[in-house]
Amino acid sequence: MAPRSQPTARQMRLGAELRKLREAAGFKAREVAAFLNSTSGQMSQMEAGIAAVSADRIRRLATHYSCTDEALIDALAAMAGDRPRGWWDEYRDLLPQVNLDVAEAEHHATFLREVVINRVPGLLQTPDYARAVFKYMRPDLHEREFGPRVEYRMRRRSVIEGASPTPYETIVHEVALRIRVSDRQTSLSQLRWILRQIEQGHATVRIIPTDQDGFAGAGASMVYAGGPVPRLDTGLRDAPTGVVFIDAEAQLERLRKLLRKVEEASLDPVTSRDFIHQLTKEL
């Protein structure tokens, strides 16, 4: 099978986890390559997500590495092989790869927790709100290029609105709700949409009010996506070069601690709902 020219974040994560298992077992890549009747180059491609790996090979490697974590092995095996196409693949020639990786990560998450400080979370945005954000962030784009971006963002909402919705909880700063990315009507419609998503059980929303003492988390924005086992949890954070995927355990633990701190500064869901309702009256 030909090597992949552009592996997805999920494919690279599988390769990275196989490398971690090998290193934990104390094997060199060339030793495992010999065991598989392969080459060191092919091993490197497999552990980089460039080369596909079968579920059977993963189980064979797990046995060779003396890995007894059956839940982890099953989860890795489920990630193997050529994945079925998801709806996001329809946008492969229209949007950057990282956009598709985000949708795929959301699709496979067992739960989603998000913190947003200066903007309404993407999964809760209305089309008008999303279009205003895209136009501000990418003024270089032609008008026809905004349509696919807005459509893609709206389709991402299927992860919390579909037949088997993923549990989703977000913590949003009051500032994000007050900023008018477009006009009064867009802001009002956006607040009402958030309330509707809360009422329909699609999202649990917590608000951090601007008068909250002791909150210095302006850089706390993140998404924490639960994996089939905790070891396969994923963190997503914005960076100057785009979204960064985090899978190192030490970094994930820091994100978990940050989530707890931000949650302590937020209002409970019921009070937050009432808070948003009051904002609609003030508009």
Secondary structure, 3 states (H helix, E strand, C coil): CCCCCCCCHHHHHHHHHHHHHHHHHCCCHHHHHHHCCCCHHHHHHHHCCCCCCCHHHHHHHHHHCCCCCHHHHHHHHHHCCCCCCCHHHHHCCCCCHHHHHHHHHHHHCCCEEEEECCCCCHHHCCHHHHHHHHHHHCCCCCHHHHHHHHHHHHHHCHHHHCCCCCCEEEEEEHHHHHCCCCCHHHHHHHHHHHHHHHHCCCCEEEEECCCCCCCCCCCCCEEEECCCCHHHCEEEEEECCEEEEECCHHHHHHHHHHHHHHHHCCCCHHHHHHHHHHHHHHC
